[in-house]
Amino acid sequence: DALLAVFDAALVPALNRQGAKRVGVLWTNGEVNEGNTNYNTTVFVVAAFPSFEAFAASDERLLADAQFMKDAAPIFEAPMKDPLYDSCSGALLRGFATCPQVTQVTASPDRLLQLRIYNSYTIERNARKIAMFERGGEIGIFRACGMPPVFFGHALAGTNLANLTYMLGFPNKAEKDAAWTKFRAHPDWLKLKADPQYKDTANKITNIVLRPSK
């Protein structure tokens, strides 16, 4: 809770001042996450930067932002034996051509966000999986089934490359479950997944269910 509070009060406004206007703070734990990856309490930050240069300069600008350094003092002043978090990792994603923005798709107080990472053995298979979503129309099927994307991104850097990463938003758990049931039975999806050009494009799918910080 303390880390979420600092991110909400300090990090989000500071990134907004840098031009990253779409910033989300999300969390999950073993109770919230219905996905296939076990987590203790874990915090995710999604930030849409206007350019690569803005992303590359972000840490330097945070350190030079007096308001951020003041508001984020609980992180910097926490004792080494009791930090607000114990590790951090990140990924740099480039938005899909057909889904280039980070979008808030629901403001429901019970909303859930679903983060999914599709790993591929090679960059060629990853490119084909991206094509399946874009040219093949899988994103359109998502939308038709009540699964609006928050973002779709091609990972340029991070762990477990090659991969594509996307997030969906749902007003509540019941609508999430109903949407996936509809998707799995959708005739366009059944036709698309049988297309041989998209066979064996993803060898691992990570699925994480999250809640927003506020």
C-alpha positions in Angstrom: 0.0 0.0 0.0 2.8 2.4 0.8 4.5 1.9 -2.6 1.2 2.3 -4.4 0.6 5.6 -2.5 4.0 7.0 -3.5 3.6 6.0 -7.1 0.1 7.6 -7.3 1.2 10.8 -5.5 4.7 11.2 -6.9 5.5 9.1 -9.9 2.3 9.5 -11.9 2.3 13.4 -11.7 6.1 13.5 -12.5 5.7 11.4 -15.6 2.7 13.5 -16.6 5.0 16.5 -16.4 7.4 14.8 -18.8 4.7 14.3 -21.4 3.7 10.8 -20.5 0.0 11.5 -20.1 -1.2 7.9 -19.9 0.2 6.4 -16.8 -1.4 3.5 -14.8 -0.4 1.9 -11.5 -1.6 -1.6 -11.1 -1.1 -4.4 -8.6 -1.7 -8.1 -8.2 -1.3 -10.9 -5.7 -2.1 -14.5 -5.3 -5.8 -13.8 -4.7 -6.4 -11.3 -7.5 -4.4 -13.1 -10.1 -6.3 -15.9 -11.8 -3.6 -16.2 -14.4 -1.0 -18.9 -14.9 1.8 -17.1 -13.0 2.1 -17.0 -9.3 2.7 -13.7 -7.6 3.2 -12.3 -4.2 2.1 -8.7 -4.1 3.5 -7.1 -7.3 3.1 -3.6 -8.7 3.1 -2.7 -12.4 3.5 0.7 -13.9 2.4 1.3 -17.5 3.6 4.6 -19.0 3.1 5.8 -22.6 5.9 8.1 -23.6 5.6 10.5 -26.6 9.0 9.4 -28.0 11.9 7.1 -27.4 14.0 10.1 -26.5 11.5 11.1 -23.8 11.7 7.5 -22.4 15.5 7.5 -22.4 15.7 10.8 -20.6 13.0 9.9 -18.0 15.2 8.9 -15.1 17.4 11.9 -15.4 14.4 14.2 -15.5 12.9 12.5 -12.4 16.1 13.1 -10.5 16.1 16.8 -11.6 12.4 17.2 -10.6 12.4 18.7 -7.2 8.7 18.0 -6.6 9.1 14.4 -7.5 12.2 14.0 -5.2 10.1 15.5 -2.4 7.0 13.5 -3.0 8.9 10.3 -3.5 10.9 10.7 -0.3 9.4 7.5 1.3 11.1 5.4 -1.4 14.5 7.1 -1.1 14.5 7.4 2.7 13.4 3.9 3.4 16.1 1.9 5.3 18.0 -0.7 3.2 16.8 -3.5 5.5 13.1 -2.5 4.9 12.7 -1.0 1.4 9.3 -0.3 -0.1 10.2 -2.8 -2.9 12.9 -5.4 -3.3 13.4 -5.7 -7.0 12.4 -4.0 -10.3 12.4 -4.9 -14.0 11.0 -3.3 -17.1 10.2 -3.6 -20.7 10.3 -1.2 -23.6 7.3 -1.7 -26.0 6.5 -0.1 -29.3 2.8 0.3 -29.9 1.1 -1.7 -32.7 0.3 0.3 -35.9 -3.4 -0.6 -35.5 -3.4 0.1 -31.7 -0.8 2.8 -31.1 -2.1 4.4 -28.0 -2.6 3.5 -24.3 -6.4 3.9 -23.7 -8.5 3.8 -20.5 -11.3 1.5 -21.6 -13.4 1.4 -18.4 -13.7 3.4 -15.2 -15.8 0.8 -13.3 -14.8 0.6 -9.6 -14.7 -3.2 -10.0 -12.5 -3.1 -13.2 -9.9 -5.7 -13.9 -6.9 -5.4 -16.3 -5.5 -8.4 -18.0 -1.8 -8.4 -19.0 -0.8 -11.1 -21.5 2.7 -11.7 -22.9 3.1 -14.0 -25.9 6.6 -15.4 -26.3 7.9 -16.7 -29.5 11.0 -18.9 -30.3 12.2 -16.5 -33.0 11.7 -12.9 -34.2 10.1 -14.3 -37.4 7.5 -16.2 -35.5 6.9 -13.2 -33.3 6.4 -11.1 -36.4 3.8 -13.6 -37.7 1.9 -13.5 -34.3 1.8 -9.7 -34.5 0.5 -10.0 -38.1 -2.2 -12.4 -36.8 -3.4 -9.7 -34.4 -3.2 -6.9 -37.0 -3.6 -8.2 -40.6 -5.4 -11.3 -39.5 -7.9 -9.3 -37.5 -7.6 -10.9 -34.0 -7.7 -7.4 -32.4 -11.0 -6.8 -34.2 -12.4 -10.0 -32.9 -11.3 -9.0 -29.4 -13.2 -5.7 -29.7 -16.3 -7.5 -31.1 -16.4 -9.8 -28.1 -16.2 -7.0 -25.5 -12.4 -7.2 -24.9 -11.2 -3.7 -25.6 -7.4 -3.3 -25.6 -5.7 -0.9 -23.3 -2.6 -1.3 -25.4 -0.7 -3.7 -27.8 3.0 -3.5 -27.9 6.0 -5.2 -29.6 8.8 -5.7 -27.0 12.0 -4.0 -28.1 13.8 -4.6 -24.9 13.2 -6.5 -21.6 13.1 -10.1 -20.6 11.9 -13.3 -22.4 12.3 -11.9 -25.9 10.9 -12.2 -28.6 7.5 -11.2 -27.4 4.4 -9.1 -27.9 2.6 -7.8 -24.8 -1.0 -6.5 -24.5 -3.5 -5.5 -21.9 -7.3 -5.7 -21.9 -9.7 -4.0 -19.6 -13.0 -5.3 -18.2 -15.7 -3.6 -16.0 -15.7 -6.7 -13.6 -14.8 -10.3 -13.4 -18.1 -11.6 -14.7 -17.8 -9.5 -17.9 -14.2 -10.7 -18.4 -15.1 -14.3 -18.1 -18.1 -13.9 -20.5 -16.0 -12.0 -23.0 -13.4 -14.8 -23.2 -16.1 -17.4 -23.5 -17.6 -15.5 -26.4 -14.2 -15.1 -28.0 -13.3 -18.7 -27.9 -16.5 -19.7 -29.7 -16.4 -16.8 -32.2 -16.4 -18.2 -35.8 -13.8 -15.7 -37.0 -11.5 -16.8 -34.3 -12.0 -20.4 -35.0 -11.1 -19.7 -38.7 -8.2 -17.6 -37.8 -6.5 -20.0 -35.4 -6.8 -22.8 -38.0 -4.9 -20.7 -40.6 -1.6 -22.6 -41.2 0.4 -19.4 -41.6 -0.1 -18.6 -37.9 0.7 -22.1 -36.6 3.2 -22.3 -33.7 3.8 -18.6 -33.5 3.7 -18.4 -29.7 5.3 -21.0 -27.5 4.4 -19.5 -24.1 1.6 -17.2 -22.9 1.9 -15.4 -19.6 -1.5 -14.2 -18.2 -1.7 -11.8 -15.3 -4.9 -10.3 -13.8 -4.5 -6.9 -12.1 -6.4 -4.2 -10.3 -5.7 -0.5 -10.6 -4.3 1.4 -7.6 -7.3 3.7 -7.4 
